[in-house]
């Protein structure tokens, strides 16, 4: 295996996904909040080799992966793409679940490494690069989830004032409040 091939497989984005029934995030350290109903909280950290393009690719992988059991939506009868439907065990992707939302929370602490008795964060992108990479990640998730999927049920959640994708503020400490039906969490290096 060549050295170049190893670089291609290096994780650049680290995520923890938490299934929630609702979530709210304080984004300005004062009073401004963003919120979602049923869906996923996505904690995300960008590792040293992350770029806007690797973040966008990770976002596509994330929303396409069949990970959670979301509320079911019947596919439209005109859809011929059977791969877009939930799997037989009820597991679906965010793309397959237009009634589910995602709250993206930048979480640099996911990039920490325990060295002796201290945590070090040398493996993260620099903050100024992280802002650009985070913006690319959020933009791609929005782009993927704003396109009509296999069902017309997306119209049901596109009510004024409601966004399917909400994003926190990169570099800010943010207060998070959420409810879930129990621990249903996944960790991925992308």
C-alpha positions in Angstrom: 0.0 0.0 0.0 1.4 3.4 -1.0 1.8 6.2 1.4 -0.7 8.3 -0.7 -3.3 5.6 -0.3 -3.0 5.9 3.5 -3.6 9.7 3.4 -6.9 9.2 1.5 -8.3 7.0 4.3 -7.4 9.4 7.1 -10.5 10.6 9.0 -11.1 14.3 8.7 -14.5 14.7 10.3 -15.6 13.1 13.6 -19.3 13.0 14.5 -21.5 11.7 17.2 -25.2 11.4 16.3 -27.9 11.4 19.0 -31.5 10.5 18.1 -33.8 13.1 19.8 -37.5 13.8 20.1 -36.6 17.6 20.4 -33.5 19.7 20.8 -32.7 23.4 21.4 -29.4 25.1 21.2 -28.4 28.5 22.5 -26.3 30.0 19.7 -25.3 33.5 20.9 -24.6 32.9 24.6 -27.5 35.2 25.5 -31.0 34.3 24.3 -31.0 33.3 20.6 -31.9 29.7 20.1 -32.4 27.3 17.2 -34.5 24.2 17.7 -35.7 21.0 16.0 -38.4 18.5 16.7 -37.9 14.8 16.1 -34.6 14.0 14.5 -30.9 13.9 15.2 -28.3 16.1 17.0 -25.0 15.9 15.1 -22.0 16.9 17.2 -19.1 17.5 14.8 -15.4 18.1 15.0 -13.0 18.7 12.1 -9.6 17.0 12.4 -6.3 18.5 11.1 -6.6 17.4 7.5 -10.2 18.5 7.0 -11.0 20.8 4.1 -14.3 22.2 2.8 -14.5 19.4 0.2 -13.8 16.6 2.7 -16.4 18.1 5.0 -19.0 18.3 2.2 -18.3 14.6 1.3 -18.7 13.6 4.9 -22.0 15.5 5.0 -23.3 13.5 2.0 -22.2 10.2 3.6 -23.9 11.2 6.9 -27.3 12.1 5.5 -27.3 9.1 3.1 -26.4 6.4 5.7 -29.2 4.2 7.0 -28.6 4.7 10.7 -31.8 5.4 12.7 -35.4 4.2 12.9 -37.2 7.4 11.9 -41.0 8.0 11.7 -42.2 6.2 8.6 -43.3 8.0 5.5 -44.9 6.2 2.6 -43.0 6.7 -0.6 -45.0 8.3 -3.4 -46.4 5.9 -6.0 -44.5 7.6 -8.7 -41.1 6.8 -7.1 -39.3 4.0 -8.9 -36.1 4.2 -6.7 -36.6 1.3 -4.3 -33.2 1.9 -2.7 -34.5 5.2 -1.3 -37.0 3.4 1.0 -36.2 2.4 4.5 -34.7 -1.0 4.9 -36.9 -3.9 5.9 -35.8 -3.5 9.6 -37.1 0.1 9.6 -33.7 1.7 9.6 -33.5 4.8 7.3 -31.3 7.7 6.4 -32.1 11.3 6.9 -32.7 11.6 3.1 -35.4 8.9 3.5 -37.0 10.6 6.4 -38.4 14.0 5.4 -40.2 14.3 8.8 -36.9 14.2 10.7 -34.6 17.2 11.3 -31.0 17.7 12.2 -29.3 20.1 14.6 -25.6 20.4 13.8 -23.5 21.3 16.9 -19.8 22.1 16.5 -18.0 20.2 19.2 -14.2 20.6 19.2 -13.8 18.4 22.2 -14.5 15.4 20.0 -11.0 15.9 18.6 -9.2 15.6 21.9 -6.7 12.9 22.8 -5.8 11.9 26.3 -2.1 12.3 26.9 -1.2 11.1 30.4 -3.6 13.0 32.7 -4.4 15.9 30.2 -6.4 16.2 27.1 -4.7 17.8 24.0 -6.4 19.2 21.0 -3.5 19.3 18.5 -5.4 17.1 16.0 -8.0 19.8 15.2 -8.0 22.2 12.3 -7.1 25.8 13.2 -10.1 27.8 14.2 -10.1 30.1 11.1 -10.0 27.0 8.8 -12.6 25.3 11.0 -15.1 28.1 10.4 -14.9 27.6 6.6 -15.0 23.8 6.9 -18.0 23.9 9.2 -19.8 26.3 6.8 -19.2 23.8 4.0 -20.4 20.9 6.1 -23.6 22.7 7.1 -24.2 24.0 3.5 -24.0 20.5 2.1 -26.3 19.0 4.7 -28.8 21.8 3.9 -28.4 21.2 0.1 -29.0 17.4 0.5 -32.0 17.7 2.7 -33.7 20.6 0.8 -34.0 18.5 -2.3 -37.3 16.6 -2.5 -36.6 13.0 -1.6 -38.5 9.8 -2.5 -41.6 11.2 -1.0 -43.7 14.4 -1.3 -44.0 14.5 2.5 -41.2 17.1 2.6 -44.0 19.6 1.9 -45.6 18.7 5.2 -42.5 20.0 7.2 -41.7 23.0 5.0 -44.0 25.3 7.0 -43.0 28.9 7.4 -40.5 29.4 10.3 -39.5 25.7 10.3 -36.2 24.5 9.0 -35.2 20.9 8.7 -31.5 21.7 9.2 -30.4 24.0 12.1 -26.8 24.8 12.8 -24.9 26.1 15.9 -22.3 28.8 15.8 -18.7 27.6 15.2 -16.3 28.7 18.0 -19.0 29.6 20.5 -19.7 27.8 23.8 -23.4 26.8 23.4 -26.0 25.5 25.8 -27.9 22.4 24.5 -31.2 21.1 25.8 -32.7 17.9 24.4 -35.1 15.1 25.0 -34.8 11.6 23.7 -36.5 8.2 24.1 -33.3 6.7 25.4 -29.7 6.3 24.6 -29.5 5.9 20.8 -26.1 7.3 19.9 -23.6 6.6 17.1 -19.9 7.7 16.7 -18.2 7.9 13.3 -14.9 9.0 11.9 -15.5 10.1 8.2 
